[in-house]
Amino acid sequence: MTTTEQPPQPPSSPLTVGFDLDLTLIDTRPGIKAAWEVFAAETGAEIDANLVVSRLGPPLEQEMAHWFPEEHVPEMVVRYRALYPTYAIEPSHPMPGARDAIEAVHEAGGRTIVVTAKNGPHAELHLAHLGIEPHAVAGGLWAEGKAEALRAHGAQVYVGDHVGDVRGAATAGALSVAVATGPCAPDELRAAGADVVLTDLTDFRAWWESYRG
């Protein structure tokens, strides 16, 4: 585990910790790749599913725009999302330490929320399938837009793998805890302003206990 400067001490009231979903809590790459491959076969489009899963984080609409003209993106998003529950849920699995990170917060009397760019219903399917139970899920939010849900739930900490997550935490006035398990390297996360950088969520409990004092 590596950190930047010592984070501020938390308030005495129960903490709320937000988590990103893709490549933070759940490795959705196997399922997303399978869904994109079926989607490509059905639409006849030439899509590099490996490239798609190498840059997870931003909203689906942004990825879809790499493969279809702008005017067809909304229609293609609808078609892809119709396939998603059948092909993307079963192959996906928890990231190392994900369950323990959620449990660590709950054991301390804290609340957990998932704030993700993925649409809410699909995020909830992933979490239910794996038995990961946050107190709330907010979908369809990306980067600075994540601050909307973080503020609404009073989140003091936000954990994510992307520089967009770092920006979302900063916009919400939350402590940014970054995990280097997604497309962004540790130095990139630090440069974006992450307060803490962890190798992965297996380091979360030790950091959390230190943070809580």
N, C-alpha and C positions, 0 to 999 in steps of 0.2 A: 504494500500500500504506500502511495506517495501522496503528500498533500502540499498545498501552498502554505500561506500563512495560517496561523491558528484561527479557526472560525470563532465568531462571537458566541457568547454563552446563550443558550436558549432561554425563553421565558419559563416561569415556573408552572404555567398552566399546561394541560395535556397538549402535546405536539401533533400537528398534522403534517404528514410527509407525502408528497406527491411522487409518483413514479411514471416514467414513460413505459410504453409497452414493448414495441419491436426492438429487439437486441438489447433491451435493458432487463425486462422481466422474462420475456419469452423469445426464444429463437424461432422466429416465424419463417426463416429462409426456406426450409424444405417445403412447407406448405404453400408459401407464396410462389415459389418456383413451379410447383406442380400446377397451381391454378393458372399461372401465366402460360404454361405450355399447353394446357387444354384450351385456354382462351385463344392462343395463337392458331391452334389447329382449327378451331371453329370459325375464326374470322378470316383465315388464310393469310394473316399478316406475318411478316418475318420479324420475329421478336427474339432478342437474346435474353433469355430468362436469367442466365447467370449474371449478366450485366445489371439487370433489374434488381436482383437481390443484393448486389454489391453496393447499392446506394440507397438502401431503405432509410426512411426518416421523413422526408417531405410528403405532402399529400399525394394521393393516388393520381389526381388530375395532372400534377406536374410530370409524373412518370409517363402517364398515358400520352402526353403531348410530345414525347420523344418519338412516338411510333405512329401517331395519327394526326391528320390536319386538325387545326383548332376547332373547326366547326363540327367535327365528329367526336371530339373528346367526351362530351356529356353522355352521348349514346353508348360509347365504348365503356365508360365507367359503369354504367348501369348493367351492361352485359357481363362485365368482369365480376361485379359484385354479386350477380346472380349465381355465378359458379363458385364463389369463394367458400361458402359454408360446406359444400360437398368435398372440395379438394384441399383446402388450406388448413382446416382445423386439426384433423387427425395427425398429420405428420409433424406438427410443430411441438416443441418441448420447452420446458423451463430453462432459462439461463442458469449457469452455476451460481448458487447462493440465493436465487430469487425467492424461494419459499422461506428461507431463513431470514432474509431481510424483512419481509412482510411480518413474519412472526416476531422478530425483534422489536418492531415498532408496537405491535399489538400487546406484547408482553409488558411493555413499559406503560401501557394505558393510552398509547397514542392512536391516532386515526390514520388510515392510508387511503389515498385516492389514486386512481390511474388517469392520467391526462395524456391523450394520444392523438396523433393526426389520423389514425385509423377511425373509420366510422364506429360509433358506439356499439351497435348491435353485434358487429363482428368481434370487437374487442371483448365484449361480454361472453361471446361464445368461446373464445380462446381461454379466458380465465375460468369459466365454468368447467370446461373440458379438463383442465389441469388441476382443478380444485384450489385455485388461488382466489382468496376472498378479500378484496379491498372493501372499504366502506362505501365507495362511490366510484363511478366511471364516467369520464367526460371525453367524448370522442369528437373528431372533426376539427381539432385545434392544432395549430402548427406555430412553432417559434414564438414570437411575441404574443400571438393569439392565445397561447396556453395560459398567459397571465390571467385571462378572464376567469377560468375555472380555479386556478390557484388562489386568486384573491377571494373568490366566492366561498371557497372552503376554508379559508384562513390558513393555507399551507405556509409553513415557515421554512420548509426544505423541499427542493425538487431534485429528483435523481433521474438522469438521462444520459444517453450515449452520444448525442449529437450537439454540435455547436448551436443548433436551433433550440435545443433544450436549455442550454446555458443562457441564451438570450431571453427565453421565456421566463426562467427563474429570475433573472435580473429585472425584467419588466415588472414582475410581481413583487419585487422586494424580498424574494426568498433566497436562502442560501443555495447555491448551485453545487450539487455533488455530481460529478461526472464519472461514468464508468467507461473504460477504454475497450468496450466490447462491440462497438459498432464501426461505422466507416471513418470515424474521426480519431486520429492519433492523440496520445496524451498531450504532446506539445501544442497541438492544434486546439484542444479543449482548454488548456491553460491560457493560451493566447486569446481565446474568446472570452475569458474572464471567469472560468470555473474557480470556485473557492476551494474545492477539494477534488482531487482526481484519484480514483481507485482503479486498481487493475481490473477487478470485476466485483460482483456482489458478494463473493465469499469474504471480502474485506469489509463489508458494510457493518456487520454486528460490532466488530472491534471499534470502528470509527464511531458508530452510534453511541456506544457505551461511554466513549471518551467525550464525545460532544455533550451528552447529557450530564456528565460530571458525576 
